[in-house]
Structures are given as structure tokens and as C-alpha cells.
């Protein structure tokens, strides 16, 4: 049995005096895809931001590789890739400049590798166009290009299929599955009908939450 | 599908150095700013306009301008830095790059320091460069202009650094402008007093070493403490976002 990358114990989160979820416990194992499900406003994004380390307003404990995450923050950040529903793309920069800026603080990659990643998302002809001239879907593809070159074992993807066309959706599904096969762990929230074999589910909503 | 038999991806132990990450943040901010040059001109135009309107509105007398000139320039510089502060983190917050900045496996205060440095180079430094021209316009003598430039050169980074705390704290708010000013102005007052005091003392021919040393102390204090405070404030603002 491989050790869980991330382990949540008795998570509880309150927002606007409403309990989003309580007693939420789950483990993210290497080689799995986990889907966070629930209706709008059930706290999917909040949970993902908690897991990513952006939201600190929660109680319970999060363990990274068996030890409390707060004690090894940099270790955790180094091995986690978070894509929020704000894509993190500067409208004034080109896809290439954006990708370079996003990877520079983690693992700088040579230009051909970045170019290849952008090619892989179908942005070959848009590499030198400022991102504000791109469509919403194309902007998301710039952010998703990071997945093609990411070596972080844990991916946290919030609404990853938003504004992506059907061809792109199936490419992402394949990518997630391939990632799990390589031993990476993926946590996604989506309203898209995602059904991968062996997928773990975390169901939120109704004030209480259960792991299925 | 069995998770046990797959090769696990190895956890990464190393990452790029903090200095390289800071350079990347600085370079990106510069690039973004130069793609939107009209935003760069705003604080400069404000600075020039306030200083040119004073002789028209109050008095064009040489004696008045010589006495009040340094104060006018300092106040105008302070206000124009204050005006530009809201942009420091706001755009990054809106497009999500700030989230990615906070999640970089780097000490956040260093990245914030790099962003603040870019802010100073883009707003504070041009003000210092313009000061000799405007100094001549308000009839300051050469010695005073030199000292004024020096105080602004030491003082404007302090303004940017202190301002970054306020900008980070008010990030999650809709109308942050008023609150930002209320938070920051009291902290700017000592810098203003010593900045103009230095020039006044130089105009009387008195030594200014002690004043400059005190301003240098402000700069060191802001440089060592403000990035930590801004980084903590950014975390709080993002936590609510």
C-alpha cells in the first residue's frame, strides 16, 4: 500500500456563518483521480483552496506524506499544482510569456519545452498574441499547458473543463487518466460528467459530507 | 486499476533559487507595465500637475515658492505614490496570478519584495528623475534640489514598501481606496516630515547628515519589516477571496 500524499482528518469549514462541511476525512493516494462533487455553493472550490493552502479559515488537520502540512509548507507547495478558476493568465502578456512566468518560480524550463506544451494545447499560432485577444477557452488552454509539463505529483484542478471544447475535454480526461497511471494524484471539481474508471468521489452538500 | 503496483512519482526536493524567482516576478511586472504605458504616465502626470498648479493657485512669488517648493514636491510625490498603490496587487488578484504567486515554493516575503521593487522602479524612481526639473520651476537653489532628490530617492522606496502593506490588506475589499489612504497616510507622515525637514535644513546651510541617516533608518526598517507584513496580509486577503 503506498502512502497517501495528502490526508484530511475531520475537516470543518464555515463560510458566512454557514457550515459548508464538517467531519470530512479522506486520503489522496498516488495513482488516483478524485472528484469533488456537490451542487453550487456546497464548498467545492473552498475545499480545493483549502487543500491548495490558499484558504486558512478551517479546522481539522491536513497531513502531507503523513506529517502535518503546516510544518512543511514549502515541501508541500513544491509538489502541488493548483489551477483555480481564475486561470492566472496576464491578459497583456503572450501565452509564451505567461507560461514562462508561471513556471519560473518552480522549475524554469527551456523555451522549446514550453513551445511544445503550447503546441500540445492547440495554441501553435497564438504564441505571440497577447492573451487578451484570445477567447476564454484559449486562455484556459494556456493555463492547462502547465499540466503538460508539470512534474508535481499532486494536481488540484478547479473547474478544469470550463470553456473547453469537446475535443479538449476528452484530451484532458486522457491526460488525467495517464497521470494517475504514472502515479500522480489528481483532485478535480467539475460539473462536467466526468467518469473515469477507479475514480474516487468526495460528495459535498447538505451541510454534512460523506466520502463514497 | 490497482494503485499499489504503479510507480510513484518522486517527490521533488529541490526548486529554483529564491533570487531567480524574484527576478522572474520583477521581470514580469516590468513587462506588463510597459505593455500598458498610459498607466505608467498617470502618477507622473499627477505629480507634474500638482506642482505646476501650486504657483498658479497660491502665489508665483519667488520667495513663497522657494520656501514652500520642497514641501509641495514632497506632498505631490507622496500623493502620486498613494494613487498608484491600489494597482500594486489588484490586477494580479483579479486574474489569478496572485494565487499562483502565493503558491510558489518560495518565501512569499521575497516575492512581495520583488513586486514592491518593480512598483518603485515604475512610480517612485521616475518622480525622483523629474524632481530636478520641477525643482528649478519652483526656484529651489542647486544645493536644495540635490538634497531634495536624495531625500526622495531614500523616501519613495519607503512609501512603496509601507504602501504595499495597505494595498495587501485592502485587497479583498470592493472600494479599497479610502480605507487604503486612511491606513497608510499616518505611516507616511514621519517620512514626509523628515523628508521636507532635510531640505529646509539644507536651505539654511545646516548639515543634513543626521536627517539623511534617520531617513536611511526608515528605509532599512521598511525594507526589513514591510515585506513580511505584506506577505501575511496577502495570505489573509486571499484566504477570504
Boltz contact constraints between the chains, C-beta under 6 A:
constraints:
  - contact:
      token1: [A, 2]
      token2: [B, 8]
      max_distance: 6.0
  - contact:
      token1: [A, 29]
      token2: [B, 3]
      max_distance: 6.0
  - contact:
      token1: [A, 30]
      token2: [B, 8]
      max_distance: 6.0
  - contact:
      token1: [A, 31]
      token2: [B, 3]
      max_distance: 6.0
  - contact:
      token1: [A, 31]
      token2: [B, 6]
      max_distance: 6.0
  - contact:
      token1: [A, 32]
      token2: [B, 3]
      max_distance: 6.0
  - contact:
      token1: [A, 54]
      token2: [B, 238]
      max_distance: 6.0
  - contact:
      token1: [A, 55]
      token2: [B, 239]
      max_distance: 6.0
  - contact:
      token1: [A, 56]
      token2: [B, 239]
      max_distance: 6.0
  - contact:
      token1: [A, 57]
      token2: [B, 239]
      max_distance: 6.0
  - contact:
      token1: [A, 74]
      token2: [B, 105]
      max_distance: 6.0
  - contact:
      token1: [A, 77]
      token2: [B, 103]
      max_distance: 6.0
  - contact:
      token1: [A, 77]
      token2: [B, 105]
      max_distance: 6.0
  - contact:
      token1: [A, 78]
      token2: [B, 12]
      max_distance: 6.0
  - contact:
      token1: [A, 78]
      token2: [B, 15]
      max_distance: 6.0
  - contact:
      token1: [A, 78]
      token2: [B, 105]
      max_distance: 6.0
  - contact:
      token1: [A, 79]
      token2: [B, 11]
      max_distance: 6.0
  - contact:
      token1: [A, 79]
      token2: [B, 12]
      max_distance: 6.0
  - contact:
      token1: [A, 82]
      token2: [B, 103]
      max_distance: 6.0
  - contact:
      token1: [A, 84]
      token2: [B, 96]
      max_distance: 6.0
  - contact:
      token1: [A, 84]
      token2: [B, 99]
      max_distance: 6.0
  - contact:
      token1: [A, 86]
      token2: [B, 96]
      max_distance: 6.0
  - contact:
      token1: [A, 87]
      token2: [B, 96]
      max_distance: 6.0
  - contact:
      token1: [A, 88]
      token2: [B, 96]
      max_distance: 6.0
  - contact:
      token1: [A, 88]
      token2: [B, 97]
      max_distance: 6.0
  - contact:
      token1: [A, 88]
      token2: [B, 100]
      max_distance: 6.0
  - contact:
      token1: [A, 90]
      token2: [B, 32]
      max_distance: 6.0
  - contact:
      token1: [A, 92]
      token2: [B, 32]
      max_distance: 6.0
  - contact:
      token1: [A, 92]
      token2: [B, 35]
      max_distance: 6.0
  - contact:
      token1: [A, 101]
      token2: [B, 28]
      max_distance: 6.0
  - contact:
      token1: [A, 102]
      token2: [B, 100]
      max_distance: 6.0
  - contact:
      token1: [A, 104]
      token2: [B, 24]
      max_distance: 6.0
  - contact:
      token1: [A, 105]
      token2: [B, 21]
      max_distance: 6.0
  - contact:
      token1: [A, 105]
      token2: [B, 24]
      max_distance: 6.0
  - contact:
      token1: [A, 105]
      token2: [B, 104]
      max_distance: 6.0
  - contact:
      token1: [A, 105]
      token2: [B, 106]
      max_distance: 6.0
  - contact:
      token1: [A, 108]
      token2: [B, 16]
      max_distance: 6.0
  - contact:
      token1: [A, 153]
      token2: [B, 9]
      max_distance: 6.0
  - contact:
      token1: [A, 183]
      token2: [B, 6]
      max_distance: 6.0
  - contact:
      token1: [A, 183]
      token2: [B, 7]
      max_distance: 6.0
  - contact:
      token1: [A, 183]
      token2: [B, 8]
      max_distance: 6.0
  - contact:
      token1: [A, 183]
      token2: [B, 9]
      max_distance: 6.0
  - contact:
      token1: [A, 184]
      token2: [B, 9]
      max_distance: 6.0
  - contact:
      token1: [A, 197]
      token2: [B, 1]
      max_distance: 6.0
  - contact:
      token1: [A, 198]
      token2: [B, 1]
      max_distance: 6.0
